[in-house]
Amino acid sequence: MPSEKNCSKCGNVFECTNDADGCWCQQYTLSLDVLKHLKENFENCLCPVCLVQYIQDENVQNGY
């Protein structure tokens, strides 16, 4: 069942279904290093906008 969360980066409200298969975030593949960094720097999930921006920033930083 979807729940509302506040993004740990920007504070916007977004829908999260992390307890069910098919959450929107499952379409993204993150390295273990990136997942570790997210867990160390944010208290909870990021909204779709912030997660995509974070992934893009990481890719640029790593030369992808």
MMTF fields as JSON, N, C-alpha, C and O atoms, coordinates in Angstrom:
{
  "mmtfVersion": "1.0.0",
  "mmtfProducer": "UNKNOWN",
  "numBonds": 255,
  "numAtoms": 256,
  "numGroups": 64,
  "numChains": 1,
  "numModels": 1,
  "chainsPerModel": [1],
  "groupsPerChain": [64],
  "chainIdList": ["A"],
  "bondAtomList": [4, 2, 8, 6, 12, 10, 16, 14, 20, 18, 24, 22, 28, 26, 32, 30, 36, 34, 40, 38, 44, 42, 48, 46, 52, 50, 56, 54, 60, 58, 64, 62, 68, 66, 72, 70, 76, 74, 80, 78, 84, 82, 88, 86, 92, 90, 96, 94, 100, 98, 104, 102, 108, 106, 112, 110, 116, 114, 120, 118, 124, 122, 128, 126, 132, 130, 136, 134, 140, 138, 144, 142, 148, 146, 152, 150, 156, 154, 160, 158, 164, 162, 168, 166, 172, 170, 176, 174, 180, 178, 184, 182, 188, 186, 192, 190, 196, 194, 200, 198, 204, 202, 208, 206, 212, 210, 216, 214, 220, 218, 224, 222, 228, 226, 232, 230, 236, 234, 240, 238, 244, 242, 248, 246, 252, 250],
  "bondOrderList": [1, 1, 1, 1, 1, 1, 1, 1, 1, 1, 1, 1, 1, 1, 1, 1, 1, 1, 1, 1, 1, 1, 1, 1, 1, 1, 1, 1, 1, 1, 1, 1, 1, 1, 1, 1, 1, 1, 1, 1, 1, 1, 1, 1, 1, 1, 1, 1, 1, 1, 1, 1, 1, 1, 1, 1, 1, 1, 1, 1, 1, 1, 1],
  "groupList": [{"groupName": "MET", "atomNameList": ["N", "CA", "C", "O"], "elementList": ["N", "C", "C", "O"], "formalChargeList": [0, 0, 0, 0], "bondAtomList": [1, 0, 2, 1, 3, 2], "bondOrderList": [1, 1, 2], "singleLetterCode": "M", "chemCompType": "L-PEPTIDE LINKING"}, {"groupName": "PRO", "atomNameList": ["N", "CA", "C", "O"], "elementList": ["N", "C", "C", "O"], "formalChargeList": [0, 0, 0, 0], "bondAtomList": [1, 0, 2, 1, 3, 2], "bondOrderList": [1, 1, 2], "singleLetterCode": "P", "chemCompType": "L-PEPTIDE LINKING"}, {"groupName": "SER", "atomNameList": ["N", "CA", "C", "O"], "elementList": ["N", "C", "C", "O"], "formalChargeList": [0, 0, 0, 0], "bondAtomList": [1, 0, 2, 1, 3, 2], "bondOrderList": [1, 1, 2], "singleLetterCode": "S", "chemCompType": "L-PEPTIDE LINKING"}, {"groupName": "GLU", "atomNameList": ["N", "CA", "C", "O"], "elementList": ["N", "C", "C", "O"], "formalChargeList": [0, 0, 0, 0], "bondAtomList": [1, 0, 2, 1, 3, 2], "bondOrderList": [1, 1, 2], "singleLetterCode": "E", "chemCompType": "L-PEPTIDE LINKING"}, {"groupName": "LYS", "atomNameList": ["N", "CA", "C", "O"], "elementList": ["N", "C", "C", "O"], "formalChargeList": [0, 0, 0, 0], "bondAtomList": [1, 0, 2, 1, 3, 2], "bondOrderList": [1, 1, 2], "singleLetterCode": "K", "chemCompType": "L-PEPTIDE LINKING"}, {"groupName": "ASN", "atomNameList": ["N", "CA", "C", "O"], "elementList": ["N", "C", "C", "O"], "formalChargeList": [0, 0, 0, 0], "bondAtomList": [1, 0, 2, 1, 3, 2], "bondOrderList": [1, 1, 2], "singleLetterCode": "N", "chemCompType": "L-PEPTIDE LINKING"}, {"groupName": "CYS", "atomNameList": ["N", "CA", "C", "O"], "elementList": ["N", "C", "C", "O"], "formalChargeList": [0, 0, 0, 0], "bondAtomList": [1, 0, 2, 1, 3, 2], "bondOrderList": [1, 1, 2], "singleLetterCode": "C", "chemCompType": "L-PEPTIDE LINKING"}, {"groupName": "GLY", "atomNameList": ["N", "CA", "C", "O"], "elementList": ["N", "C", "C", "O"], "formalChargeList": [0, 0, 0, 0], "bondAtomList": [1, 0, 2, 1, 3, 2], "bondOrderList": [1, 1, 2], "singleLetterCode": "G", "chemCompType": "PEPTIDE LINKING"}, {"groupName": "VAL", "atomNameList": ["N", "CA", "C", "O"], "elementList": ["N", "C", "C", "O"], "formalChargeList": [0, 0, 0, 0], "bondAtomList": [1, 0, 2, 1, 3, 2], "bondOrderList": [1, 1, 2], "singleLetterCode": "V", "chemCompType": "L-PEPTIDE LINKING"}, {"groupName": "PHE", "atomNameList": ["N", "CA", "C", "O"], "elementList": ["N", "C", "C", "O"], "formalChargeList": [0, 0, 0, 0], "bondAtomList": [1, 0, 2, 1, 3, 2], "bondOrderList": [1, 1, 2], "singleLetterCode": "F", "chemCompType": "L-PEPTIDE LINKING"}, {"groupName": "THR", "atomNameList": ["N", "CA", "C", "O"], "elementList": ["N", "C", "C", "O"], "formalChargeList": [0, 0, 0, 0], "bondAtomList": [1, 0, 2, 1, 3, 2], "bondOrderList": [1, 1, 2], "singleLetterCode": "T", "chemCompType": "L-PEPTIDE LINKING"}, {"groupName": "ASP", "atomNameList": ["N", "CA", "C", "O"], "elementList": ["N", "C", "C", "O"], "formalChargeList": [0, 0, 0, 0], "bondAtomList": [1, 0, 2, 1, 3, 2], "bondOrderList": [1, 1, 2], "singleLetterCode": "D", "chemCompType": "L-PEPTIDE LINKING"}, {"groupName": "ALA", "atomNameList": ["N", "CA", "C", "O"], "elementList": ["N", "C", "C", "O"], "formalChargeList": [0, 0, 0, 0], "bondAtomList": [1, 0, 2, 1, 3, 2], "bondOrderList": [1, 1, 2], "singleLetterCode": "A", "chemCompType": "L-PEPTIDE LINKING"}, {"groupName": "TRP", "atomNameList": ["N", "CA", "C", "O"], "elementList": ["N", "C", "C", "O"], "formalChargeList": [0, 0, 0, 0], "bondAtomList": [1, 0, 2, 1, 3, 2], "bondOrderList": [1, 1, 2], "singleLetterCode": "W", "chemCompType": "L-PEPTIDE LINKING"}, {"groupName": "GLN", "atomNameList": ["N", "CA", "C", "O"], "elementList": ["N", "C", "C", "O"], "formalChargeList": [0, 0, 0, 0], "bondAtomList": [1, 0, 2, 1, 3, 2], "bondOrderList": [1, 1, 2], "singleLetterCode": "Q", "chemCompType": "L-PEPTIDE LINKING"}, {"groupName": "TYR", "atomNameList": ["N", "CA", "C", "O"], "elementList": ["N", "C", "C", "O"], "formalChargeList": [0, 0, 0, 0], "bondAtomList": [1, 0, 2, 1, 3, 2], "bondOrderList": [1, 1, 2], "singleLetterCode": "Y", "chemCompType": "L-PEPTIDE LINKING"}, {"groupName": "LEU", "atomNameList": ["N", "CA", "C", "O"], "elementList": ["N", "C", "C", "O"], "formalChargeList": [0, 0, 0, 0], "bondAtomList": [1, 0, 2, 1, 3, 2], "bondOrderList": [1, 1, 2], "singleLetterCode": "L", "chemCompType": "L-PEPTIDE LINKING"}, {"groupName": "HIS", "atomNameList": ["N", "CA", "C", "O"], "elementList": ["N", "C", "C", "O"], "formalChargeList": [0, 0, 0, 0], "bondAtomList": [1, 0, 2, 1, 3, 2], "bondOrderList": [1, 1, 2], "singleLetterCode": "H", "chemCompType": "L-PEPTIDE LINKING"}, {"groupName": "ILE", "atomNameList": ["N", "CA", "C", "O"], "elementList": ["N", "C", "C", "O"], "formalChargeList": [0, 0, 0, 0], "bondAtomList": [1, 0, 2, 1, 3, 2], "bondOrderList": [1, 1, 2], "singleLetterCode": "I", "chemCompType": "L-PEPTIDE LINKING"}],
  "groupTypeList": [0, 1, 2, 3, 4, 5, 6, 2, 4, 6, 7, 5, 8, 9, 3, 6, 10, 5, 11, 12, 11, 7, 6, 13, 6, 14, 14, 15, 10, 16, 2, 16, 11, 8, 16, 4, 17, 16, 4, 3, 5, 9, 3, 5, 6, 16, 6, 1, 8, 6, 16, 8, 14, 15, 18, 14, 11, 3, 5, 8, 14, 5, 7, 15],
  "groupIdList": [1, 2, 3, 4, 5, 6, 7, 8, 9, 10, 11, 12, 13, 14, 15, 16, 17, 18, 19, 20, 21, 22, 23, 24, 25, 26, 27, 28, 29, 30, 31, 32, 33, 34, 35, 36, 37, 38, 39, 40, 41, 42, 43, 44, 45, 46, 47, 48, 49, 50, 51, 52, 53, 54, 55, 56, 57, 58, 59, 60, 61, 62, 63, 64],
  "secStructList": [7, 7, 3, 3, 3, 3, 7, 6, 6, 6, 7, 7, 3, 3, 3, 3, 7, 6, 6, 1, 6, 6, 7, 4, 4, 4, 4, 7, 7, 7, 7, 2, 2, 2, 2, 2, 2, 2, 2, 2, 2, 7, 1, 1, 7, 7, 7, 2, 2, 2, 2, 2, 2, 2, 2, 2, 2, 2, 2, 2, 2, 6, 6, 7],
  "xCoordList": [0.844, 0.0, 0.891, 1.808, 0.626, 1.426, 1.312, 0.269, 2.407, 2.387, 3.043, 3.793, 2.752, 3.375, 4.606, 4.59, 5.674, 6.907, 7.349, 6.956, 8.166, 8.814, 10.233, 10.946, 10.634, 11.969, 13.006, 12.884, 14.014, 15.07, 15.965, 16.71, 15.896, 16.738, 15.984, 16.469, 14.805, 14.099, 12.858, 12.346, 12.369, 11.201, 9.869, 8.835, 9.864, 8.607, 7.97, 8.664, 6.651, 5.896, 5.83, 5.608, 6.027, 5.918, 5.365, 5.357, 4.901, 4.323, 5.404, 6.21, 5.409, 6.385, 5.65, 4.702, 6.099, 5.535, 6.66, 6.63, 7.644, 8.816, 8.5, 9.316, 7.351, 6.976, 6.315, 6.011, 6.089, 5.434, 6.302, 7.114, 6.127, 6.833, 6.333, 5.149, 7.237, 6.846, 6.96, 6.386, 7.678, 7.867, 8.61, 9.466, 8.298, 8.913, 10.43, 11.094, 11.002, 12.455, 13.168, 14.374, 12.445, 13.064, 13.501, 14.205, 13.096, 13.523, 14.959, 15.532, 15.543, 16.903, 17.858, 17.544, 19.022, 20.061, 21.159, 21.729, 21.444, 22.458, 23.569, 23.31, 24.782, 25.907, 25.842, 25.168, 26.547, 26.583, 27.188, 26.758, 28.187, 28.795, 27.788, 27.742, 26.977, 25.966, 24.906, 24.506, 24.45, 23.46, 24.003, 23.289, 25.256, 25.881, 25.929, 25.614, 26.32, 26.393, 25.019, 24.896, 23.996, 22.633, 22.218, 21.674, 22.472, 22.088, 22.84, 22.299, 24.099, 24.908, 24.531, 24.752, 23.962, 23.722, 22.259, 21.965, 21.357, 19.929, 19.21, 19.526, 18.234, 17.512, 16.527, 16.203, 16.045, 15.02, 15.14, 16.148, 14.131, 14.111, 14.169, 13.842, 14.598, 14.549, 13.353, 12.959, 12.784, 11.674, 12.196, 13.408, 11.313, 11.769, 12.667, 13.658, 12.346, 13.145, 14.551, 15.534, 14.651, 15.958, 16.776, 17.993, 16.125, 16.861, 17.451, 18.614, 16.664, 17.164, 18.298, 19.309, 18.148, 19.21, 20.463, 21.573, 20.291, 21.431, 22.158, 23.387, 21.418, 22.012, 22.759, 23.877, 22.158, 22.815, 24.096, 25.12, 24.047, 25.237, 26.347, 27.517, 25.984, 26.964, 27.584, 28.79, 26.769, 27.271, 28.254, 29.291, 27.935, 28.835, 30.136, 31.226, 30.004, 31.178, 32.087, 33.308, 31.487, 32.253, 32.598, 33.132, 32.295, 32.671, 31.796, 32.243, 30.552, 29.637, 28.789, 27.963],
  "yCoordList": [-1.182, 0.0, 1.248, 1.357, 2.172, 3.401, 4.243, 4.291, 4.897, 5.833, 7.124, 7.143, 8.183, 9.462, 9.647, 9.384, 10.106, 10.409, 11.81, 12.346, 12.378, 13.645, 13.33, 12.577, 13.907, 13.71, 14.2, 15.3, 13.389, 13.756, 14.872, 15.479, 15.149, 16.204, 17.516, 18.55, 17.505, 18.755, 18.971, 20.088, 17.914, 18.033, 17.845, 17.803, 17.729, 17.528, 16.196, 15.226, 16.163, 14.946, 14.12, 14.654, 12.806, 11.907, 10.572, 10.269, 9.778, 8.481, 7.412, 7.333, 6.599, 5.526, 4.2, 4.096, 3.203, 1.853, 0.862, -0.259, 1.271, 0.42, -0.91, -1.831, -1.028, -2.295, -3.241, -4.382, -2.778, -3.597, -3.67, -2.781, -4.72, -4.82, -3.742, -3.404, -3.21, -2.241, -0.786, 0.075, -0.477, 0.922, 1.622, 1.018, 2.867, 3.629, 3.618, 3.645, 3.577, 3.66, 2.395, 2.421, 1.298, 0.041, 0.049, -0.861, 1.059, 1.134, 1.633, 1.601, 2.095, 2.625, 1.618, 0.997, 1.472, 0.612, 1.502, 2.333, 1.315, 2.115, 1.201, 0.091, 1.664, 0.878, 0.808, 1.61, -0.156, -0.282, 0.955, 1.367, 1.552, 2.778, 3.916, 4.659, 4.055, 5.115, 4.854, 5.776, 3.626, 3.298, 3.594, 4.13, 3.248, 3.519, 5.026, 5.483, 5.787, 7.239, 7.834, 8.715, 7.358, 7.846, 7.559, 8.432, 6.347, 5.98, 6.792, 7.111, 7.126, 7.897, 9.373, 10.046, 9.888, 11.321, 11.745, 12.935, 10.802, 11.132, 10.185, 8.998, 10.728, 9.929, 8.956, 7.929, 9.278, 8.445, 8.543, 9.02, 8.101, 8.083, 9.489, 10.479, 9.539, 10.771, 10.69, 9.604, 11.842, 11.894, 11.576, 11.586, 11.297, 10.978, 12.047, 11.715, 13.303, 14.385, 14.392, 14.459, 14.325, 14.369, 13.107, 13.187, 11.948, 10.722, 10.752, 10.399, 11.166, 11.25, 12.259, 11.997, 13.403, 14.41, 13.872, 14.101, 13.164, 12.578, 11.582, 11.589, 10.731, 9.743, 10.447, 10.057, 11.473, 12.214, 12.878, 12.841, 13.477, 14.118, 13.097, 13.374, 11.929, 10.87, 10.387, 10.147, 10.245, 9.798, 10.794, 10.406, 12.075, 13.119, 13.096, 13.174, 12.989, 13.0, 11.788, 11.878, 10.679, 9.469, 9.266, 8.223, 10.264, 10.22, 9.357, 8.906, 9.117, 8.311, 9.178, 8.67],
  "zCoordList": [0.0, 0.0, 0.0, 0.814, -0.897, -0.966, 0.303, 0.955, 0.625, 1.739, 1.277, 0.302, 1.983, 1.66, 2.529, 3.732, 1.89, 2.606, 2.22, 1.184, 3.069, 2.741, 2.302, 2.965, 1.185, 0.651, 1.66, 2.2, 1.908, 2.851, 2.335, 3.105, 1.027, 0.476, 0.331, 0.792, -0.3, -0.584, 0.278, 0.356, 0.925, 1.784, 1.097, 1.764, -0.245, -0.966, -0.595, -0.291, -0.623, -0.344, -1.627, -2.714, -1.483, -2.63, -2.166, -0.973, -3.122, -2.817, -2.827, -3.754, -1.793, -1.652, -1.48, -0.702, -2.21, -2.054, -1.805, -2.314, -1.029, -0.825, -0.17, -0.223, 0.437, 1.06, 0.074, 0.418, -1.152, -2.164, -3.412, -3.669, -4.172, -5.444, -6.381, -6.384, -7.171, -8.178, -7.768, -8.436, -6.695, -6.335, -7.463, -8.11, -7.7, -8.788, -8.708, -9.744, -7.499, -7.349, -7.81, -8.055, -7.929, -8.343, -9.8, -10.24, -10.55, -11.946, -12.073, -13.162, -10.968, -10.973, -10.336, -9.321, -10.952, -10.403, -9.837, -10.543, -8.564, -7.884, -7.391, -6.926, -7.493, -6.991, -5.464, -4.817, -4.913, -3.454, -2.811, -1.733, -3.464, -2.932, -2.873, -1.892, -3.925, -3.957, -2.896, -2.185, -2.779, -1.75, -0.355, 0.494, -0.123, 1.174, 1.432, 2.531, 0.421, 0.559, 0.861, 1.712, 0.171, 0.421, 1.863, 2.54, 2.327, 3.699, 4.745, 5.804, 4.439, 5.387, 5.416, 6.423, 4.324, 4.212, 4.259, 4.367, 4.182, 4.199, 5.149, 5.221, 5.88, 6.865, 6.245, 6.841, 5.037, 4.423, 2.91, 2.39, 2.223, 0.757, 0.167, 0.821, -1.097, -1.873, -2.817, -3.243, -3.137, -4.078, -5.485, -5.701, -6.437, -7.796, -8.409, -9.06, -8.216, -8.802, -8.21, -8.948, -6.895, -6.236, -6.518, -6.683, -6.576, -6.852, -8.261, -8.455, -9.231, -10.609, -10.692, -11.344, -10.043, -10.06, -9.39, -9.869, -8.29, -7.582, -8.478, -8.539, -9.168, -10.073, -11.2, -11.538, -11.78, -12.861, -12.361, -13.044, -11.187, -10.617, -10.371, -10.636, -9.871, -9.616, -10.928, -10.994, -11.962, -13.255, -13.841, -14.38, -13.737, -14.242, -13.447, -14.013, -12.151, -11.272, -11.559, -11.435, -11.935, -12.196, -13.666, -14.043, -14.501, -15.9, -16.784, -17.838, -16.38, -17.203, -18.081, -18.84]
}
